[in-house]
């Protein structure tokens, strides 16, 4: 993140005034199910519990102008997501991508347990456009932000942008 902060400043902008940070942490990738720990294999080697990860994100959000964290915890760390949301949900957009996978049942479970405050929507992840629209409606009804995204292998047409506008994402 230091490199991002330096790049913002070198470009002549002010972090937290002109530029804010949105990140996809992809935490499922470094979560070890067997130990229940988040392991920073490619950097410090630190091993953190879910609560320690929440503290990590809270610390970063206090130090840096972070406005959105996607996949801040692993996809099946439901207890951790509830803690993360209770800690940062009123200040930061917490996007469930791996957590919800454009799945209305997983989104409903997250809503019921007060997890995240935004959902990443990938049209071809769930199966049909109708299922996608149902998931979007459920999110919006429960005041979750909706972020429309593409998936690998899609065409270069502007459908994703059109969908984002159509559903007021």
N, C-alpha and C positions, 0 to 999 in steps of 0.2 A: 504493500500500500504506500510505502514511502516513495516508490518510483512514480506512482500515480499522482501523489501530491506534488512531487517535484515537476512532473510534466505539466500539470495544471499551472503552476507558477511560472515555469519557463515559457509557456504559451501566452503569458501576460494576463492570466486570469486569477481571481481570488477564490480559493477553496471555501465553500460554504456561503459564498456571496454570488459568484458567477457560475460556478460549477459544483454539482453535488455528485455523490458516488452511489451507483446502483451496482450490486454485485451478485453473481451466481456462485455461491460457495461450494455447491455440489458436495455437501457433507456426507452423503451416502457413500461416496467414493473412498472416504478415509475412515469410515466407521467400521469397527471390528465387532461383528455380531457375537462372536464367541466370548470376548472379554467385556463387551458393552462399553468400549472406550473409543474415543475419537483419537486416531493416531496420526500425527503429522509426519508421515514417513518420508516425504520429499523435502522436508525443511529441518525443523528442530528435533524431530523425534519425540516431541512431547506427547503424553497420553492424558487425555482429559475425559472426565465424566460428562454426562449431559449438563449437569448444573455448572460445571466448570466451563463448558462451551458457552452456556448462557452468559456467564460472567465475562468470558472472552469477547463475545459480541457486544455486550453492554460497554465494556472498556473501549472497544474500537469505536462504537457510536458516540462515546463521550469525547474521544480524541480526534475523530475524523468526521467530515460532513457526509455521513452515510444516510441516504434516505430510503434505500431499499435493499433487502437481503433475500435472495432466492435460495431455497434449500439450505437454510442456516443449520439445520439438523438433519439426521438421516430420515429416510422415508417411513420407517416404522418405529421411530422414537416418539411415540405419542405423548408420553409423560414429559419428555424434554420440550416438545413443541408447545405444550400447555404452559410450561414455565417460561419459555422464550416469549410467548405471546403476552403473558402477564407482565413480564419485565419490560419489553420493548414495544409491544403492539400499539400503544397510544402515541409513539413517537416515530416509528419506523414502519415502512411497508414490509410485511413478512410474507413472501410469496411461496406458496406450496406448489411445487412442480412435481418432484418425485413423491411428495406426500399425498397429493390428490390425483395425479395422473389423468386429469380430465374425466374423472370417474365420479358420478353423482353420489354414489354410496359412500365413497371415501370422503368426499366433500361434506356430506351431511354429518358423517362421524366427526369431522374436524369442527364443524359448526357447533354440534352438540357439546363438544369438549373444549370449546373456545380456543381453537388452534389456528394460528396464522390470521391474516386479515386480507389476503389476496390469493387468487388462484391463477396459475398459468394454464392457458387453454391451448391445446394443440388438436386441431380438428381431426386429424387422422389417427389420433392416439386412442380414442374411445371406440370408434367404429363408424358412427353415422353422424351426419350433420344435425339430425334431430336430437340425438343424445348430447351432442356438443351444446346445442342451444338450450336444452333442458338444464345442463350443468351451469351455463352462464346465467340463466334465469334464477336458479337457486342461489348462486353466489350474490347476484345483485339484490335479490329479495332480502338477503341477510347482511347487506351492506359490506360485502367483500368486494374489493377492487378486482377487476378482470384485466388480465394481460394476455393479449392474443399473440401466439407464437407460431412459427413454422416448424416443420419436421424435416429431417434430411430426405433428400430425394424428391422434393416437391418441384413444381415447375417454377419458371421465373415470372409468372403472371402476377397481377396485383391483387389477387383474391384475398390474401391475408389482410392487407390494408383495408380492402372493402369491407370485410367482415368486422374488423375492429371498429370502423366507423358505424356500421349498421347496428352493432350491439352497444354502442356508446362505451367502448372499453378504453 
